[in-house]
Amino acid sequence: LEIFQPPIYVRHEVVHNKFVVDGLKERGAIFVDELDEVPDDNIVIFSAHGVSQAVRKEAERRGLKVFDATCPLVTKVHLEVTRASRRGTECILIGHAG
């Protein structure tokens, strides 16, 4: 926010920390649920929870400048599932839908 100035959009809460989220809101970050809430050619931050390839492609198609705050552990799981899927291994993910 200091470098790029508001508005900067954040897809979902960037972390599970109310103080961090509230601080970002106070400084001008706008939290959204979906990319269609972000105007074209703006800045968007992906949360620590990661996003699908479809979301990444949509951001690229719309000219959004992306800052990816995906947790490295989440990225590792995504990569392992992709590798397993390519080998024909079925993967079962347990968690919240979406």
MDTraj code that builds the backbone (N, CA, C; nanometers):
import mdtraj as md
import numpy as np

residues = "LEU GLU ILE PHE GLN PRO PRO ILE TYR VAL ARG HIS GLU VAL VAL HIS ASN LYS PHE VAL VAL ASP GLY LEU LYS GLU ARG GLY ALA ILE PHE VAL ASP GLU LEU ASP GLU VAL PRO ASP ASP ASN ILE VAL ILE PHE SER ALA HIS GLY VAL SER GLN ALA VAL ARG LYS GLU ALA GLU ARG ARG GLY LEU LYS VAL PHE ASP ALA THR CYS PRO LEU VAL THR LYS VAL HIS LEU GLU VAL THR ARG ALA SER ARG ARG GLY THR GLU CYS ILE LEU ILE GLY HIS ALA GLY".split()
xyz = np.array([
    [0.0822, -0.1199, 0.0000],
    [0.0000, 0.0000, 0.0000],
    [0.0861, 0.1256, 0.0000],
    [0.2021, 0.1182, 0.0617],
    [0.2904, 0.2343, 0.0616],
    [0.3509, 0.2573, -0.0761],
    [0.3793, 0.1507, -0.1476],
    [0.4432, 0.1631, -0.2786],
    [0.3417, 0.1949, -0.3879],
    [0.2286, 0.1244, -0.3900],
    [0.1343, 0.1362, -0.5005],
    [0.0158, 0.2272, -0.4725],
    [-0.0118, 0.2565, -0.3484],
    [-0.1241, 0.3424, -0.3091],
    [-0.2585, 0.2736, -0.3356],
    [-0.3572, 0.3016, -0.2513],
    [-0.4901, 0.2443, -0.2703],
    [-0.5526, 0.2954, -0.4003],
    [-0.6487, 0.2263, -0.4579],
    [-0.7026, 0.1014, -0.4052],
    [-0.6182, -0.0189, -0.4464],
    [-0.6032, -0.1080, -0.3539],
    [-0.5464, -0.2394, -0.3797],
    [-0.6503, -0.3393, -0.3310],
    [-0.6824, -0.4338, -0.4160],
    [-0.7862, -0.5311, -0.3851],
    [-0.7226, -0.6588, -0.3313],
    [-0.7903, -0.7196, -0.2362],
    [-0.7424, -0.8441, -0.1763],
    [-0.8543, -0.9467, -0.1902],
    [-0.8246, -1.0572, -0.2590],
    [-0.9260, -1.1625, -0.2763],
    [-0.9265, -1.2504, -0.1520],
    [-1.0343, -1.2411, -0.0790],
    [-1.0547, -1.3086, 0.0498],
    [-0.9607, -1.2492, 0.1547],
    [-0.9799, -1.2885, 0.2778],
    [-0.8918, -1.2372, 0.3825],
    [-0.7533, -1.2953, 0.3618],
    [-0.6553, -1.2084, 0.3570],
    [-0.5199, -1.2500, 0.3222],
    [-0.4624, -1.3469, 0.4255],
    [-0.4985, -1.3311, 0.5514],
    [-0.4570, -1.4200, 0.6605],
    [-0.5692, -1.4256, 0.7633],
    [-0.5661, -1.5251, 0.8510],
    [-0.6631, -1.5339, 0.9608],
    [-0.6099, -1.4552, 1.0793],
    [-0.6062, -1.3247, 1.0651],
    [-0.5579, -1.2388, 1.1722],
    [-0.6336, -1.1075, 1.1620],
    [-0.7296, -1.0901, 1.2520],
    [-0.8172, -0.9728, 1.2489],
    [-0.7384, -0.8426, 1.2521],
    [-0.6315, -0.8370, 1.3301],
    [-0.5536, -0.7135, 1.3415],
    [-0.4855, -0.6787, 1.2093],
    [-0.4319, -0.7784, 1.1422],
    [-0.3684, -0.7552, 1.0123],
    [-0.4723, -0.7097, 0.9106],
    [-0.5846, -0.7808, 0.9043],
    [-0.6900, -0.7478, 0.8083],
    [-0.7447, -0.6079, 0.8349],
    [-0.7752, -0.5772, 0.9610],
    [-0.8273, -0.4442, 0.9946],
    [-0.7264, -0.3350, 0.9613],
    [-0.5990, -0.3610, 0.9867],
    [-0.4947, -0.2638, 0.9548],
    [-0.4862, -0.2366, 0.8053],
    [-0.4987, -0.3426, 0.7255],
    [-0.4964, -0.3256, 0.5802],
    [-0.6180, -0.2466, 0.5320],
    [-0.7347, -0.2756, 0.5904],
    [-0.8558, -0.2011, 0.5539],
    [-0.8393, -0.0530, 0.5867],
    [-0.7837, -0.0232, 0.7035],
    [-0.7629, 0.1162, 0.7441],
    [-0.6702, 0.1896, 0.6480],
    [-0.5786, 0.1156, 0.5870],
    [-0.4820, 0.1771, 0.4954],
    [-0.5315, 0.1789, 0.3507],
    [-0.6535, 0.1286, 0.3274],
    [-0.7130, 0.1405, 0.1947],
    [-0.7286, 0.0130, 0.1151],
    [-0.6943, -0.1008, 0.1721],
    [-0.7153, -0.2274, 0.1010],
    [-0.8646, -0.2560, 0.0940],
    [-0.9072, -0.3088, -0.0187],
    [-1.0476, -0.3435, -0.0391],
    [-1.0556, -0.4950, -0.0529],
    [-1.1269, -0.5589, 0.0374],
    [-1.1394, -0.7045, 0.0368],
    [-1.2601, -0.7449, -0.0463],
    [-1.2392, -0.8416, -0.1356],
    [-1.3449, -0.8888, -0.2246],
    [-1.3518, -1.0410, -0.2177],
    [-1.4668, -1.0941, -0.2565],
    [-1.4830, -1.2391, -0.2600],
    [-1.4424, -1.2979, -0.3947],
    [-1.4676, -1.2240, -0.5018],
    [-1.4396, -1.2756, -0.6359],
    [-1.3730, -1.1690, -0.7218],
    [-1.3034, -1.2128, -0.8259],
    [-1.2317, -1.1191, -0.9120],
    [-1.3242, -1.0257, -0.9886],
    [-1.4502, -1.0660, -1.0106],
    [-1.5397, -0.9762, -1.0843],
    [-1.5691, -0.8476, -1.0074],
    [-1.5285, -0.8413, -0.8806],
    [-1.5431, -0.7198, -0.8007],
    [-1.4228, -0.6265, -0.8160],
    [-1.3207, -0.6708, -0.8879],
    [-1.1989, -0.5920, -0.9078],
    [-1.2023, -0.5308, -1.0473],
    [-1.1932, -0.3977, -1.0582],
    [-1.1901, -0.3361, -1.1914],
    [-1.0667, -0.3810, -1.2702],
    [-1.0822, -0.3921, -1.4023],
    [-0.9710, -0.4314, -1.4890],
    [-0.8501, -0.3411, -1.4663],
    [-0.7324, -0.3973, -1.4906],
    [-0.6050, -0.3243, -1.4836],
    [-0.5728, -0.2696, -1.3447],
    [-0.6239, -0.3324, -1.2398],
    [-0.5931, -0.2917, -1.1032],
    [-0.5025, -0.3952, -1.0377],
    [-0.4687, -0.3701, -0.9129],
    [-0.3830, -0.4597, -0.8354],
    [-0.4699, -0.5492, -0.7485],
    [-0.4366, -0.6785, -0.7454],
    [-0.5067, -0.7727, -0.6585],
    [-0.4038, -0.8600, -0.5870],
    [-0.4318, -0.8871, -0.4616],
    [-0.3491, -0.9776, -0.3819],
    [-0.4289, -1.1049, -0.3596],
    [-0.3678, -1.2193, -0.3902],
    [-0.4307, -1.3476, -0.3605],
    [-0.3969, -1.3853, -0.2171],
    [-0.4941, -1.4366, -0.1452],
    [-0.4763, -1.4682, -0.0035],
    [-0.3823, -1.5857, 0.0184],
    [-0.3460, -1.6060, 0.1424],
    [-0.2567, -1.7152, 0.1820],
    [-0.3161, -1.8521, 0.1504],
    [-0.4465, -1.8575, 0.1262],
    [-0.5147, -1.9843, 0.1020],
    [-0.5030, -2.0310, -0.0422],
    [-0.4493, -1.9466, -0.1299],
    [-0.4296, -1.9856, -0.2686],
    [-0.5544, -1.9688, -0.3533],
    [-0.5375, -1.9837, -0.4838],
    [-0.6475, -1.9726, -0.5794],
    [-0.6318, -2.0814, -0.6852],
    [-0.7395, -2.1050, -0.7574],
    [-0.7363, -2.2047, -0.8647],
    [-0.6657, -2.1477, -0.9876],
    [-0.6307, -2.2367, -1.0791],
    [-0.5711, -2.1928, -1.2050],
    [-0.6695, -2.1070, -1.2840],
    [-0.7991, -2.1352, -1.2710],
    [-0.9002, -2.0556, -1.3412],
    [-0.8972, -1.9105, -1.2937],
    [-0.8801, -1.8895, -1.1640],
    [-0.8726, -1.7537, -1.1092],
    [-0.7464, -1.6850, -1.1599],
    [-0.6356, -1.7565, -1.1610],
    [-0.5095, -1.6986, -1.2121],
    [-0.5240, -1.6566, -1.3585],
    [-0.5860, -1.7421, -1.4390],
    [-0.6033, -1.7121, -1.5813],
    [-0.6960, -1.5930, -1.6018],
    [-0.8021, -1.5851, -1.5210],
    [-0.8934, -1.4707, -1.5313],
    [-0.8201, -1.3407, -1.4986],
    [-0.7390, -1.3423, -1.3936],
    [-0.6625, -1.2228, -1.3555],
    [-0.5701, -1.1805, -1.4696],
    [-0.5040, -1.2769, -1.5310],
    [-0.4134, -1.2463, -1.6423],
    [-0.4903, -1.1895, -1.7610],
    [-0.6028, -1.2530, -1.7933],
    [-0.6849, -1.2090, -1.9066],
    [-0.7319, -1.0649, -1.8877],
    [-0.7612, -1.0262, -1.7647],
    [-0.8150, -0.8929, -1.7360],
    [-0.7068, -0.7891, -1.7077],
    [-0.5817, -0.8283, -1.7182],
    [-0.4736, -0.7326, -1.6994],
    [-0.4513, -0.6911, -1.5557],
    [-0.4909, -0.7766, -1.4615],
    [-0.4706, -0.7446, -1.3205],
    [-0.3250, -0.7688, -1.2830],
    [-0.2693, -0.6787, -1.2043],
    [-0.1344, -0.6989, -1.1506],
    [-0.1519, -0.7807, -1.0235],
    [-0.0951, -0.9003, -1.0213],
    [-0.1179, -0.9955, -0.9126],
    [0.0018, -1.0015, -0.8192],
    [-0.0289, -0.9958, -0.6903],
    [0.0681, -1.0275, -0.5865],
    [0.0154, -1.1529, -0.5184],
    [0.0912, -1.2589, -0.5261],
    [0.0473, -1.3886, -0.4756],
    [0.1013, -1.4102, -0.3349],
    [0.0111, -1.4058, -0.2367],
    [0.0501, -1.4263, -0.0966],
    [0.0203, -1.5688, -0.0511],
    [0.0075, -1.6617, -0.1463],
    [-0.0225, -1.8002, -0.1118],
    [0.0857, -1.8570, -0.0205],
    [0.0423, -1.9197, 0.0867],
    [0.1331, -1.9842, 0.1812],
    [0.2135, -2.0920, 0.1079],
    [0.3434, -2.0997, 0.1311],
    [0.4246, -2.2033, 0.0659],
    [0.3752, -2.3453, 0.0933],
    [0.3171, -2.3685, 0.2095],
    [0.2643, -2.5020, 0.2393],
    [0.1419, -2.5327, 0.1539],
    [0.0595, -2.4319, 0.1283],
    [-0.0566, -2.4499, 0.0408],
    [-0.0088, -2.4776, -0.1015],
    [0.0886, -2.4019, -0.1473],
    [0.1441, -2.4233, -0.2810],
    [0.1990, -2.5647, -0.2944],
    [0.2660, -2.6128, -0.1917],
    [0.3210, -2.7488, -0.1940],
    [0.2100, -2.8522, -0.2116],
    [0.1004, -2.8364, -0.1386],
    [-0.0123, -2.9294, -0.1515],
    [-0.0682, -2.9239, -0.2934],
    [-0.0863, -2.8022, -0.3483],
    [-0.1387, -2.7888, -0.4845],
    [-0.0484, -2.8603, -0.5849],
    [0.0823, -2.8431, -0.5708],
    [0.1764, -2.9073, -0.6631],
    [0.1745, -3.0591, -0.6495],
    [0.1676, -3.1088, -0.5271],
    [0.1639, -3.2542, -0.5055],
    [0.0371, -3.3150, -0.5640],
    [-0.0757, -3.2473, -0.5485],
    [-0.2017, -3.2971, -0.6043],
    [-0.1947, -3.2966, -0.7566],
    [-0.1382, -3.1919, -0.8143],
    [-0.1230, -3.1854, -0.9600],
    [-0.0366, -3.3004, -1.0100],
    [0.0759, -3.3241, -0.9440],
    [0.1652, -3.4344, -0.9841],
    [0.0946, -3.5697, -0.9722],
    [0.0262, -3.5902, -0.8614],
    [-0.0437, -3.7171, -0.8402],
    [-0.1524, -3.7369, -0.9449],
    [-0.2246, -3.6310, -0.9753],
    [-0.3308, -3.6383, -1.0748],
    [-0.2750, -3.6757, -1.2119],
    [-0.1613, -3.6189, -1.2475],
    [-0.0982, -3.6507, -1.3765],
    [-0.0556, -3.7969, -1.3835],
    [-0.0235, -3.8557, -1.2679],
    [0.0139, -3.9980, -1.2632],
    [-0.1094, -4.0880, -1.2603],
    [-0.2274, -4.0278, -1.2535],
    [-0.3499, -4.1057, -1.2488],
    [-0.3936, -4.1441, -1.1089],
    [-0.3290, -4.0878, -1.0088],
    [-0.3637, -4.1167, -0.8702],
    [-0.4823, -4.0312, -0.8286],
    [-0.5794, -4.0933, -0.7638],
    [-0.6918, -4.0167, -0.7112],
    [-0.6508, -3.9492, -0.5819],
    [-0.6929, -3.8254, -0.5664],
    [-0.6628, -3.7492, -0.4450],
    [-0.7932, -3.7123, -0.3769],
    [-0.7932, -3.7229, -0.2481],
    [-0.9087, -3.6814, -0.1694],
    [-0.8633, -3.5672, -0.0799],
    [-0.9252, -3.4516, -0.0989],
    [-0.8948, -3.3359, -0.0153],
    [-1.0071, -3.3191, 0.0856],
    [-0.9713, -3.2974, 0.2072],
    [-1.0693, -3.2793, 0.3135],
    [-1.0600, -3.1355, 0.3615],
    [-1.1731, -3.0684, 0.3628],
    [-1.1746, -2.9291, 0.4072],
    [-1.3055, -2.8641, 0.3673],
    [-1.3068, -2.7340, 0.3723],
    [-1.4263, -2.6583, 0.3363],
    [-1.4389, -2.6481, 0.1847],
    [-1.5606, -2.6551, 0.1348],
    [-1.5851, -2.6407, -0.0087],
    [-1.5414, -2.5022, -0.0545],
    [-1.4875, -2.4959, -0.1763],
    [-1.4499, -2.3670, -0.2359],
    [-1.3090, -2.3322, -0.2077],
])
top = md.Topology()
chain = top.add_chain()
for i, resn in enumerate(residues, 1):
    res = top.add_residue(resn, chain, resSeq=i)
    for name in ("N", "CA", "C"):
        top.add_atom(name, md.element.get_by_symbol(name[0]), res)
traj = md.Trajectory(xyz[None], top)
